[in-house]
C-alpha cells in the first residue's frame, strides 16, 4: 500500500536548487489529517503482519489506520531523487520530481542511490516480504512508497506472484499479490 497524502505542500513553484529543500521537507512530512478510504482500511485490517518504511509519511499512514508496524526497515524507504541544478527556471515540484525521476531511471543519479542499487534493495525487500508471508497466518501489509513499491512488485512477479487486485497508483492505493 502506498502511504497517504503528505501534509507538506511547499511552494507552488521552485527552482531546482530550492527543490533540494522541498524534497527534504517532503521526506520529513507526515500525512497530517489525511483520512484513509474505506477500501484501504478493510485491506489493512485483514493483515496479520504489518511492515513499513521508516519515513514519516508511511508511519503516520499506519497511525491513521489505527495500526502499528511489526517491522520498520530502511530497505522499504522510497528511492531518492537526484537534483540537477538549472539556474533561473521555476517549475512546480511535481514537474521537477518527474524530470528528476526520469533522469534517475536513465541511470543519472547525481549523489543519490543509483537505480541499480535501488533494484537490488527491492530484491532484499521482496525477500523480507516473502519470508514474512511464509511465517504469517494471513496477509502481510507493506506500507511503502510509489517507486519502491513498483520495484518490489516487479520482483514479486519475477518470483511467480500474480497481481490479483490493484486499486491504482495514488495515495492509499494498494495491490494484492499471491503466489501462483
C-alpha positions in Angstrom: 0.0 0.0 0.0 1.2 3.5 -0.8 1.1 6.0 2.1 -1.5 8.7 2.4 -1.1 12.2 1.1 1.6 14.1 2.9 0.6 17.3 4.7 3.6 19.2 3.3 2.7 21.1 0.1 5.5 23.7 -0.1 5.7 26.5 -2.7 3.7 26.3 -5.9 6.9 26.9 -8.0 10.5 26.4 -7.0 13.9 26.5 -8.6 15.9 23.3 -9.0 18.1 24.4 -6.1 15.1 25.0 -3.9 13.9 21.5 -4.8 16.6 20.0 -2.5 14.9 21.7 0.5 11.4 20.8 -0.8 12.4 17.1 -1.0 13.9 17.2 2.5 10.7 18.7 3.9 8.5 16.3 2.0 10.6 13.4 3.4 10.0 14.7 7.0 6.3 15.2 6.4 3.6 13.1 8.0 0.2 12.7 6.4 -1.4 15.1 8.9 -5.2 14.8 8.9 -5.4 12.8 5.7 -8.1 10.1 6.1 -7.7 6.7 4.5 -10.6 5.5 2.3 -12.7 2.5 3.5 -11.1 0.2 0.9 -7.7 0.8 2.3 -8.9 0.4 5.8 -10.5 -3.0 5.1 -7.4 -4.2 3.2 -5.1 -3.1 6.1 -7.3 -4.6 8.8 -7.1 -8.0 7.0 -3.3 -8.1 7.5 -1.8 -10.4 10.1 1.6 -8.8 9.8 2.5 -5.1 9.1 5.8 -3.9 7.6 6.7 -0.3 7.0 9.2 2.1 5.6 10.7 4.3 8.3 9.7 7.6 6.6 7.1 9.7 8.5 4.5 9.6 5.7 4.4 5.8 5.9 4.4 5.6 9.7 1.7 8.3 10.0 -0.4 6.5 7.4 -0.4 3.4 9.6 -1.3 5.5 12.6 -4.2 6.9 10.6 -5.4 3.4 10.0 -5.0 2.7 13.8 -2.2 0.2 13.2 1.3 -0.3 14.4 4.1 -1.8 12.3 5.6 -5.2 13.3 8.7 -4.3 11.3 10.2 -1.0 10.2 13.1 -1.3 7.8 15.1 1.1 5.7 15.0 -1.3 2.8 11.4 -0.1 2.2 12.1 3.6 2.0 11.5 5.5 -1.2 14.2 5.7 -3.9 15.8 9.1 -3.6 15.6 11.8 -6.3 18.8 13.3 -7.8 18.9 17.0 -8.1 20.1 18.8 -11.2 20.7 22.5 -10.9 19.2 24.5 -13.7 19.5 28.2 -12.7 16.6 30.6 -13.3 13.9 28.0 -14.0 10.9 27.9 -11.7 8.6 24.9 -12.0 6.1 23.1 -9.9 7.7 20.5 -7.6 5.7 17.8 -9.4 7.3 18.8 -12.7 10.8 18.8 -11.2 10.1 15.4 -9.5 9.1 13.9 -12.8 12.1 15.3 -14.6 14.5 14.1 -11.8 12.9 10.7 -11.7 13.2 10.2 -15.5 16.9 11.2 -15.2 17.3 8.7 -12.3 15.6 5.9 -14.4 18.1 6.7 -17.2 20.9 6.0 -14.8 21.9 9.5 -13.9 21.8 9.5 -10.1 23.9 12.6 -9.0 24.8 11.8 -5.4 21.9 9.5 -4.6 21.3 5.8 -4.8 21.7 4.6 -8.3 18.7 2.8 -9.9 20.6 -0.4 -10.0 21.2 -0.3 -6.2 17.5 0.5 -5.6 16.6 -2.5 -7.7 18.9 -4.7 -5.5 17.3 -3.1 -2.5 13.9 -4.1 -3.9 15.1 -7.7 -4.1 16.1 -7.6 -0.4 12.7 -6.0 0.4 10.9 -8.8 -1.6 12.9 -11.5 0.3 11.7 -9.9 3.6 8.1 -9.8 2.4 8.1 -13.4 1.1 9.7 -14.7 4.4 7.1 -12.7 6.4 4.3 -14.1 4.4 5.6 -17.7 4.8 5.9 -17.2 8.6 2.5 -15.5 8.9 -1.0 -16.9 9.3 -2.5 -14.3 7.0 -1.8 -11.4 4.6 1.2 -9.2 5.0 0.8 -5.4 4.5 3.7 -3.2 3.4 3.2 0.5 3.9 5.6 1.9 1.4 6.1 4.3 -1.5 5.3 4.7 -5.1 8.5 3.9 -6.9 9.9 1.4 -4.4 6.5 -0.4 -4.3 6.7 -0.7 -8.1 10.2 -2.1 -8.0 9.1 -4.7 -5.3 6.1 -5.6 -7.4 8.3 -6.4 -10.3 10.4 -8.7 -8.2 7.3 -10.4 -6.8 6.1 -11.1 -10.4 9.5 -12.5 -11.3 9.1 -15.0 -8.4 5.8 -16.2 -9.8 3.4 -13.9 -7.8 0.4 -12.7 -9.6 -1.4 -9.4 -9.0 -5.0 -10.1 -8.1 -6.2 -6.6 -7.2 -4.9 -3.2 -7.9 -6.6 0.0 -6.6 -4.4 2.3 -8.7 -1.2 4.3 -8.1 -2.3 7.2 -6.0 -2.1 7.8 -2.3 -3.6 4.9 -0.1 -3.8 2.6 -3.1 -2.6 -1.0 -2.9 -2.0 -4.1 -4.9 -2.6 -7.7 -3.7 -0.1 -10.3 -4.8 -0.5 -14.1 -4.4 1.9 -16.9 -5.4 0.6 -18.9 -8.3 
